């Protein structure tokens, strides 16, 4: 294990040349989905610019890295849950094995636009609602909705 992995069990380090578009990387401290990787040749030697969006907020981030070199990559886990209730803006969720949890708030409009409103409306319309939860870097958030499955 690298020193970074020992400090943070939610990330791994890989060679920058192993990164791919649509993969993940830590950019400016945020777990991001990679939109593009571009070579830069300048006075500081060979570098790669990585452009991505935060997987939680969708905000764009750009970082430059030495090539060759290592980059931190978040361990991202995606889990689908059935929505079984909403109380005080917290979602009651059940996984495929019947385990429940009630510790996730619906995302704010600043974080995910009108996703919370869509979830509430679908639930109140008695639709079958599945939500997708992303977990990375010790943070979890509801990031997607599937209704009327």
Backbone as JSON Lines, residues from 0, in Angstrom:
{"i":0,"aa":"X","n":[0.84,-1.19,0.0],"ca":[0.0,0.0,0.0],"c":[0.88,1.25,0.0]}
{"i":1,"aa":"X","n":[0.41,2.25,-0.72],"ca":[1.15,3.5,-0.74],"c":[0.87,4.3,0.52]}
{"i":2,"aa":"X","n":[1.66,5.35,0.73],"ca":[1.47,6.21,1.9],"c":[0.09,6.87,1.85]}
{"i":3,"aa":"X","n":[-0.35,7.29,0.66],"ca":[-1.67,7.92,0.52],"c":[-2.78,6.95,0.86]}
{"i":4,"aa":"X","n":[-2.63,5.67,0.45],"ca":[-3.65,4.67,0.73],"c":[-3.72,4.36,2.22]}
{"i":5,"aa":"X","n":[-2.58,4.41,2.91],"ca":[-2.58,4.19,4.35],"c":[-3.28,5.34,5.07]}
{"i":6,"aa":"X","n":[-3.11,6.56,4.57],"ca":[-3.74,7.72,5.19],"c":[-5.24,7.76,4.92]}
{"i":7,"aa":"X","n":[-5.67,7.3,3.74],"ca":[-7.07,7.36,3.35],"c":[-7.46,6.04,2.69]}
{"i":8,"aa":"X","n":[-8.19,5.19,3.41],"ca":[-8.55,3.89,2.84],"c":[-9.59,3.99,1.71]}
{"i":9,"aa":"X","n":[-10.07,5.19,1.41],"ca":[-11.08,5.37,0.37],"c":[-10.48,5.68,-0.99]}
{"i":10,"aa":"X","n":[-9.13,5.69,-1.08],"ca":[-8.47,5.98,-2.36],"c":[-7.38,4.95,-2.62]}
{"i":11,"aa":"X","n":[-7.03,4.84,-3.89],"ca":[-5.85,4.08,-4.3],"c":[-5.02,4.99,-5.19]}
{"i":12,"aa":"X","n":[-3.76,4.67,-5.36],"ca":[-2.91,5.43,-6.29],"c":[-2.57,4.53,-7.47]}
{"i":13,"aa":"X","n":[-2.66,5.12,-8.66],"ca":[-2.29,4.38,-9.87],"c":[-1.42,5.28,-10.74]}
{"i":14,"aa":"X","n":[-0.74,4.68,-11.69],"ca":[0.04,5.44,-12.66],"c":[-0.93,6.28,-13.5]}
{"i":15,"aa":"X","n":[-0.56,7.5,-13.74],"ca":[-1.44,8.4,-14.48],"c":[-1.76,7.87,-15.87]}
{"i":16,"aa":"X","n":[-0.85,7.11,-16.45],"ca":[-1.07,6.57,-17.79],"c":[-2.16,5.49,-17.81]}
{"i":17,"aa":"X","n":[-2.56,5.0,-16.64],"ca":[-3.62,3.98,-16.55],"c":[-5.01,4.59,-16.51]}
{"i":18,"aa":"X","n":[-5.1,5.92,-16.33],"ca":[-6.41,6.57,-16.28],"c":[-7.08,6.53,-17.64]}
{"i":19,"aa":"X","n":[-8.41,6.48,-17.63],"ca":[-9.18,6.49,-18.86],"c":[-10.35,7.45,-18.74]}
{"i":20,"aa":"X","n":[-10.8,7.94,-19.88],"ca":[-12.0,8.76,-19.92],"c":[-13.15,7.95,-19.32]}
{"i":21,"aa":"X","n":[-14.01,8.6,-18.56],"ca":[-15.14,8.01,-17.83],"c":[-14.71,7.23,-16.59]}
{"i":22,"aa":"X","n":[-13.41,7.19,-16.31],"ca":[-12.94,6.62,-15.06],"c":[-13.05,7.67,-13.96]}
{"i":23,"aa":"X","n":[-12.34,7.47,-12.87],"ca":[-12.4,8.4,-11.75],"c":[-11.01,8.82,-11.31]}
{"i":24,"aa":"X","n":[-10.93,10.04,-10.76],"ca":[-9.69,10.55,-10.19],"c":[-10.05,11.62,-9.16]}
{"i":25,"aa":"X","n":[-9.13,11.86,-8.23],"ca":[-9.3,12.94,-7.28],"c":[-8.73,14.2,-7.93]}
{"i":26,"aa":"X","n":[-9.58,15.19,-8.18],"ca":[-9.16,16.46,-8.77],"c":[-9.46,17.57,-7.78]}
{"i":27,"aa":"X","n":[-8.41,18.28,-7.38],"ca":[-8.55,19.39,-6.42],"c":[-9.3,18.95,-5.16]}
{"i":28,"aa":"X","n":[-9.05,17.7,-4.73],"ca":[-9.65,17.19,-3.5],"c":[-11.05,16.61,-3.67]}
{"i":29,"aa":"X","n":[-11.57,16.57,-4.9],"ca":[-12.92,16.08,-5.15],"c":[-12.89,14.79,-5.95]}
{"i":30,"aa":"X","n":[-13.74,13.81,-5.59],"ca":[-13.83,12.6,-6.42],"c":[-14.57,12.95,-7.71]}
{"i":31,"aa":"X","n":[-13.89,12.77,-8.84],"ca":[-14.44,13.23,-10.12],"c":[-14.5,12.11,-11.14]}
{"i":32,"aa":"X","n":[-15.5,12.22,-12.04],"ca":[-15.56,11.39,-13.23],"c":[-14.74,12.11,-14.29]}
{"i":33,"aa":"X","n":[-13.85,11.37,-14.95],"ca":[-12.94,11.96,-15.92],"c":[-13.67,12.2,-17.24]}
{"i":34,"aa":"X","n":[-13.63,13.45,-17.71],"ca":[-14.22,13.81,-18.99],"c":[-13.19,13.82,-20.1]}
{"i":35,"aa":"X","n":[-11.93,14.11,-19.75],"ca":[-10.89,14.15,-20.76],"c":[-9.51,14.19,-20.14]}
{"i":36,"aa":"X","n":[-8.53,13.66,-20.89],"ca":[-7.12,13.66,-20.48],"c":[-6.33,14.21,-21.65]}
{"i":37,"aa":"X","n":[-5.58,15.3,-21.39],"ca":[-4.91,16.01,-22.47],"c":[-3.45,16.23,-22.14]}
{"i":38,"aa":"X","n":[-2.55,15.96,-23.11],"ca":[-1.12,16.19,-22.88],"c":[-0.79,17.68,-22.91]}
{"i":39,"aa":"X","n":[0.13,18.08,-22.03],"ca":[0.61,19.46,-21.99],"c":[2.13,19.38,-22.0]}
{"i":40,"aa":"X","n":[2.77,20.1,-22.91],"ca":[4.23,20.17,-22.91],"c":[4.57,21.63,-22.66]}
{"i":41,"aa":"X","n":[5.32,21.84,-21.59],"ca":[5.65,23.21,-21.24],"c":[6.99,23.27,-20.54]}
{"i":42,"aa":"X","n":[7.26,24.39,-19.91],"ca":[8.55,24.6,-19.27],"c":[8.75,23.7,-18.05]}
{"i":43,"aa":"X","n":[7.68,23.08,-17.54],"ca":[7.82,22.19,-16.39],"c":[7.91,20.73,-16.81]}
{"i":44,"aa":"X","n":[8.08,20.45,-18.08],"ca":[8.19,19.09,-18.55],"c":[6.85,18.54,-19.0]}
{"i":45,"aa":"X","n":[6.84,17.23,-19.26],"ca":[5.61,16.59,-19.72],"c":[4.6,16.52,-18.58]}
{"i":46,"aa":"X","n":[3.38,16.92,-18.9],"ca":[2.3,16.88,-17.92],"c":[1.01,16.45,-18.63]}
{"i":47,"aa":"X","n":[0.06,15.99,-17.85],"ca":[-1.26,15.68,-18.37],"c":[-2.28,16.53,-17.63]}
{"i":48,"aa":"X","n":[-3.2,17.1,-18.38],"ca":[-4.3,17.83,-17.77],"c":[-5.5,16.89,-17.75]}
{"i":49,"aa":"X","n":[-6.11,16.77,-16.58],"ca":[-7.3,15.93,-16.43],"c":[-8.47,16.85,-16.13]}
{"i":50,"aa":"X","n":[-9.52,16.72,-16.93],"ca":[-10.74,17.48,-16.73],"c":[-11.83,16.51,-16.31]}
{"i":51,"aa":"X","n":[-12.58,16.91,-15.29],"ca":[-13.65,16.05,-14.81],"c":[-14.72,16.82,-14.07]}
{"i":52,"aa":"X","n":[-15.75,16.09,-13.65],"ca":[-16.82,16.68,-12.85],"c":[-16.96,15.89,-11.56]}
{"i":53,"aa":"X","n":[-17.21,16.61,-10.47],"ca":[-17.4,15.98,-9.17],"c":[-18.59,15.03,-9.24]}
{"i":54,"aa":"X","n":[-18.4,13.81,-8.74],"ca":[-19.49,12.83,-8.83],"c":[-20.64,13.17,-7.89]}
{"i":55,"aa":"X","n":[-20.43,14.06,-6.94],"ca":[-21.49,14.44,-6.02],"c":[-22.19,15.74,-6.43]}
{"i":56,"aa":"X","n":[-21.45,16.7,-6.93],"ca":[-22.05,18.01,-7.22],"c":[-22.17,18.31,-8.7]}
{"i":57,"aa":"X","n":[-21.42,17.59,-9.54],"ca":[-21.43,17.87,-10.96],"c":[-20.58,19.07,-11.36]}
{"i":58,"aa":"X","n":[-19.91,19.7,-10.39],"ca":[-19.09,20.88,-10.69],"c":[-17.8,20.45,-11.4]}
{"i":59,"aa":"X","n":[-17.36,21.25,-12.39],"ca":[-16.15,20.89,-13.14],"c":[-14.88,21.17,-12.34]}
{"i":60,"aa":"X","n":[-13.88,20.33,-12.55],"ca":[-12.57,20.51,-11.93],"c":[-11.5,20.12,-12.94]}
{"i":61,"aa":"X","n":[-10.39,20.84,-12.91],"ca":[-9.26,20.58,-13.8],"c":[-7.99,20.55,-12.97]}
{"i":62,"aa":"X","n":[-7.16,19.52,-13.19],"ca":[-5.87,19.42,-12.51],"c":[-4.81,18.98,-13.5]}
{"i":63,"aa":"X","n":[-3.58,19.45,-13.28],"ca":[-2.44,19.05,-14.09],"c":[-1.54,18.13,-13.25]}
{"i":64,"aa":"X","n":[-1.04,17.07,-13.89],"ca":[-0.21,16.09,-13.21],"c":[1.04,15.82,-14.04]}
{"i":65,"aa":"X","n":[2.13,15.48,-13.34],"ca":[3.36,15.08,-14.03],"c":[3.15,13.74,-14.7]}
{"i":66,"aa":"X","n":[3.8,13.6,-15.85],"ca":[3.73,12.34,-16.57],"c":[5.16,11.93,-16.92]}
{"i":67,"aa":"X","n":[5.69,10.85,-16.39],"ca":[5.0,9.85,-15.58],"c":[4.79,10.33,-14.14]}
{"i":68,"aa":"X","n":[3.83,9.72,-13.5],"ca":[3.53,10.04,-12.11],"c":[2.33,9.24,-11.65]}
{"i":69,"aa":"X","n":[1.99,9.45,-10.4],"ca":[0.85,8.73,-9.81],"c":[-0.27,9.72,-9.52]}
{"i":70,"aa":"X","n":[-1.48,9.2,-9.5],"ca":[-2.66,10.02,-9.21],"c":[-3.56,9.24,-8.26]}
{"i":71,"aa":"X","n":[-4.22,9.98,-7.36],"ca":[-5.17,9.36,-6.44],"c":[-6.48,9.07,-7.17]}
{"i":72,"aa":"X","n":[-7.01,7.89,-6.94],"ca":[-8.27,7.46,-7.55],"c":[-9.22,7.05,-6.42]}
{"i":73,"aa":"X","n":[-10.44,7.61,-6.4],"ca":[-11.38,7.23,-5.35],"c":[-11.93,5.84,-5.61]}
{"i":74,"aa":"X","n":[-12.19,5.12,-4.53],"ca":[-12.91,3.86,-4.63],"c":[-14.39,4.22,-4.6]}
{"i":75,"aa":"X","n":[-15.06,4.02,-5.72],"ca":[-16.46,4.43,-5.88],"c":[-17.35,3.2,-5.84]}
{"i":76,"aa":"X","n":[-18.36,3.28,-4.99],"ca":[-19.33,2.18,-4.87],"c":[-20.7,2.73,-5.24]}
{"i":77,"aa":"X","n":[-21.42,2.0,-6.1],"ca":[-22.75,2.39,-6.54],"c":[-23.72,1.32,-6.06]}
{"i":78,"aa":"X","n":[-24.78,1.76,-5.33],"ca":[-25.77,0.83,-4.8],"c":[-27.16,1.35,-5.09]}
{"i":79,"aa":"X","n":[-28.04,0.46,-5.57],"ca":[-29.44,0.82,-5.79],"c":[-30.27,0.38,-4.6]}
{"i":80,"aa":"X","n":[-31.2,1.25,-4.19],"ca":[-32.09,0.98,-3.07],"c":[-33.53,1.26,-3.47]}
{"i":81,"aa":"X","n":[-34.46,0.55,-2.85],"ca":[-35.88,0.88,-2.96],"c":[-36.18,1.96,-1.94]}
{"i":82,"aa":"X","n":[-36.93,2.96,-2.35],"ca":[-37.35,4.01,-1.43],"c":[-38.62,3.54,-0.74]}
{"i":83,"aa":"X","n":[-38.58,3.44,0.59],"ca":[-39.75,2.95,1.33],"c":[-40.39,4.03,2.2]}
{"i":84,"aa":"X","n":[-39.77,5.19,2.26],"ca":[-40.35,6.28,3.03],"c":[-39.49,7.52,3.0]}
{"i":85,"aa":"X","n":[-40.11,8.65,3.36],"ca":[-39.4,9.92,3.47],"c":[-39.92,10.62,4.72]}
{"i":86,"aa":"X","n":[-38.99,11.01,5.6],"ca":[-39.38,11.73,6.8],"c":[-38.33,12.78,7.12]}
{"i":87,"aa":"X","n":[-38.77,14.02,7.28],"ca":[-37.87,15.14,7.59],"c":[-36.69,15.22,6.61]}
{"i":88,"aa":"X","n":[-36.97,14.99,5.33],"ca":[-35.98,15.06,4.26],"c":[-34.95,13.93,4.3]}
{"i":89,"aa":"X","n":[-35.18,12.93,5.14],"ca":[-34.34,11.73,5.15],"c":[-35.07,10.62,4.42]}
{"i":90,"aa":"X","n":[-34.33,9.87,3.61],"ca":[-34.91,8.76,2.85],"c":[-34.79,7.47,3.64]}
{"i":91,"aa":"X","n":[-35.88,6.71,3.69],"ca":[-35.84,5.35,4.22],"c":[-35.62,4.43,3.04]}
{"i":92,"aa":"X","n":[-34.52,3.69,3.08],"ca":[-34.1,2.89,1.94],"c":[-33.98,1.42,2.3]}
{"i":93,"aa":"X","n":[-34.23,0.54,1.31],"ca":[-34.06,-0.89,1.52],"c":[-33.27,-1.46,0.35]}
{"i":94,"aa":"X","n":[-32.23,-2.24,0.69],"ca":[-31.42,-2.85,-0.37],"c":[-32.06,-4.16,-0.83]}
{"i":95,"aa":"X","n":[-31.44,-4.83,-1.77],"ca":[-31.97,-6.05,-2.34],"c":[-32.05,-7.22,-1.38]}
{"i":96,"aa":"X","n":[-31.34,-7.13,-0.26],"ca":[-31.35,-8.19,0.75],"c":[-32.32,-7.91,1.89]}
{"i":97,"aa":"X","n":[-33.04,-6.79,1.8],"ca":[-34.02,-6.45,2.83],"c":[-33.46,-5.62,3.98]}
{"i":98,"aa":"X","n":[-32.18,-5.22,3.9],"ca":[-31.6,-4.36,4.92],"c":[-32.07,-2.92,4.7]}
{"i":99,"aa":"X","n":[-32.4,-2.25,5.79],"ca":[-32.87,-0.87,5.68],"c":[-31.88,0.11,6.27]}
{"i":100,"aa":"X","n":[-32.0,1.34,5.81],"ca":[-31.2,2.43,6.36],"c":[-32.01,3.72,6.25]}
{"i":101,"aa":"X","n":[-31.76,4.63,7.18],"ca":[-32.5,5.89,7.22],"c":[-31.57,7.06,7.49]}
{"i":102,"aa":"X","n":[-30.32,6.95,7.07],"ca":[-29.3,7.93,7.41],"c":[-28.91,8.88,6.27]}
{"i":103,"aa":"X","n":[-29.59,8.77,5.13],"ca":[-29.25,9.63,3.99],"c":[-30.32,10.68,3.76]}
{"i":104,"aa":"X","n":[-29.87,11.92,3.71],"ca":[-30.79,13.02,3.37],"c":[-31.01,13.05,1.87]}
{"i":105,"aa":"X","n":[-32.16,13.54,1.48],"ca":[-32.36,13.81,0.07],"c":[-31.39,14.91,-0.34]}
{"i":106,"aa":"X","n":[-30.86,14.86,-1.56],"ca":[-29.88,15.86,-1.96],"c":[-30.51,17.25,-2.07]}
{"i":107,"aa":"X","n":[-29.72,18.27,-1.75],"ca":[-30.21,19.64,-1.85],"c":[-30.24,20.06,-3.32]}
{"i":108,"aa":"X","n":[-30.94,21.14,-3.61],"ca":[-31.02,21.62,-4.99],"c":[-29.65,22.11,-5.46]}
{"i":109,"aa":"X","n":[-28.81,22.62,-4.54],"ca":[-27.46,23.04,-4.93],"c":[-26.61,21.84,-5.34]}
{"i":110,"aa":"X","n":[-26.86,20.69,-4.72],"ca":[-26.06,19.5,-5.0],"c":[-26.52,18.78,-6.28]}
{"i":111,"aa":"X","n":[-27.82,18.59,-6.43],"ca":[-28.31,17.75,-7.54],"c":[-29.52,18.34,-8.26]}
{"i":112,"aa":"X","n":[-29.68,19.66,-8.25],"ca":[-30.8,20.27,-8.98],"c":[-32.14,19.88,-8.38]}
{"i":113,"aa":"X","n":[-33.07,19.45,-9.24],"ca":[-34.41,19.13,-8.77],"c":[-34.61,17.63,-8.48]}
{"i":114,"aa":"X","n":[-33.53,16.89,-8.24],"ca":[-33.64,15.45,-7.98],"c":[-34.5,15.15,-6.77]}
{"i":115,"aa":"X","n":[-34.32,15.87,-5.66],"ca":[-35.12,15.6,-4.45],"c":[-36.6,15.81,-4.73]}
{"i":116,"aa":"X","n":[-36.93,16.86,-5.46],"ca":[-38.33,17.13,-5.79],"c":[-38.91,15.99,-6.63]}
{"i":117,"aa":"X","n":[-38.14,15.49,-7.59],"ca":[-38.6,14.37,-8.42],"c":[-38.82,13.12,-7.58]}
{"i":118,"aa":"X","n":[-37.92,12.86,-6.63],"ca":[-38.05,11.69,-5.76],"c":[-39.32,11.81,-4.92]}
{"i":119,"aa":"X","n":[-39.53,12.96,-4.31],"ca":[-40.71,13.17,-3.47],"c":[-41.99,13.03,-4.3]}
{"i":120,"aa":"X","n":[-42.03,13.65,-5.48],"ca":[-43.22,13.58,-6.32],"c":[-43.53,12.15,-6.75]}
{"i":121,"aa":"X","n":[-42.52,11.39,-7.14],"ca":[-42.73,10.0,-7.55],"c":[-43.2,9.16,-6.38]}
{"i":122,"aa":"X","n":[-42.62,9.38,-5.2],"ca":[-43.02,8.62,-4.01],"c":[-44.46,8.95,-3.62]}
{"i":123,"aa":"X","n":[-44.82,10.23,-3.64],"ca":[-46.17,10.64,-3.27],"c":[-47.21,10.18,-4.29]}
{"i":124,"aa":"X","n":[-46.79,9.91,-5.52],"ca":[-47.68,9.39,-6.56],"c":[-47.78,7.86,-6.49]}
{"i":125,"aa":"X","n":[-47.23,7.28,-5.41],"ca":[-47.27,5.82,-5.18],"c":[-46.59,5.02,-6.28]}
{"i":126,"aa":"X","n":[-45.57,5.6,-6.9],"ca":[-44.79,4.87,-7.88],"c":[-43.73,4.04,-7.15]}
{"i":127,"aa":"X","n":[-43.28,3.0,-7.81],"ca":[-42.15,2.24,-7.29],"c":[-40.9,3.05,-7.59]}
{"i":128,"aa":"X","n":[-40.17,3.42,-6.53],"ca":[-39.03,4.33,-6.7],"c":[-37.75,3.62,-6.25]}
{"i":129,"aa":"X","n":[-36.78,3.62,-7.14],"ca":[-35.43,3.14,-6.83],"c":[-34.51,4.35,-6.89]}
{"i":130,"aa":"X","n":[-33.59,4.44,-5.95],"ca":[-32.59,5.51,-5.98],"c":[-31.2,4.88,-6.02]}
{"i":131,"aa":"X","n":[-30.29,5.59,-6.63],"ca":[-28.9,5.15,-6.7],"c":[-28.09,6.0,-5.74]}
{"i":132,"aa":"X","n":[-27.29,5.32,-4.91],"ca":[-26.43,5.99,-3.94],"c":[-24.98,5.76,-4.37]}
{"i":133,"aa":"X","n":[-24.23,6.85,-4.47],"ca":[-22.8,6.75,-4.72],"c":[-22.06,6.97,-3.42]}
{"i":134,"aa":"X","n":[-21.02,6.17,-3.22],"ca":[-20.17,6.31,-2.05],"c":[-18.74,6.44,-2.52]}
{"i":135,"aa":"X","n":[-18.06,7.48,-2.03],"ca":[-16.65,7.7,-2.36],"c":[-16.05,8.63,-1.32]}
{"i":136,"aa":"X","n":[-14.81,8.38,-0.97],"ca":[-14.06,9.25,-0.06],"c":[-14.8,9.49,1.26]}
{"i":137,"aa":"X","n":[-15.5,8.48,1.75],"ca":[-16.21,8.59,3.02],"c":[-17.5,9.37,2.95]}
{"i":138,"aa":"X","n":[-17.94,9.72,1.77],"ca":[-19.17,10.48,1.58],"c":[-20.16,9.64,0.78]}
{"i":139,"aa":"X","n":[-21.45,9.78,1.08],"ca":[-22.5,9.1,0.33],"c":[-23.56,10.11,-0.06]}
{"i":140,"aa":"X","n":[-24.17,9.89,-1.24],"ca":[-25.22,10.78,-1.68],"c":[-26.14,10.04,-2.65]}
{"i":141,"aa":"X","n":[-27.43,10.36,-2.56],"ca":[-28.38,9.89,-3.55],"c":[-28.14,10.71,-4.82]}
{"i":142,"aa":"X","n":[-27.87,10.03,-5.94],"ca":[-27.49,10.74,-7.16],"c":[-28.41,10.48,-8.34]}
{"i":143,"aa":"X","n":[-29.33,9.51,-8.22],"ca":[-30.17,9.2,-9.35],"c":[-31.48,8.6,-8.88]}
{"i":144,"aa":"X","n":[-32.47,8.61,-9.77],"ca":[-33.81,8.12,-9.5],"c":[-34.25,7.24,-10.66]}
{"i":145,"aa":"X","n":[-34.85,6.13,-10.32],"ca":[-35.51,5.28,-11.32],"c":[-36.91,5.05,-10.79]}
{"i":146,"aa":"X","n":[-37.91,5.35,-11.62],"ca":[-39.28,5.22,-11.17],"c":[-40.06,4.3,-12.08]}
{"i":147,"aa":"X","n":[-41.16,3.75,-11.53],"ca":[-42.06,2.85,-12.25],"c":[-41.32,1.72,-12.94]}
{"i":148,"aa":"X","n":[-40.58,0.96,-12.15],"ca":[-39.82,-0.16,-12.72],"c":[-40.7,-1.35,-12.97]}
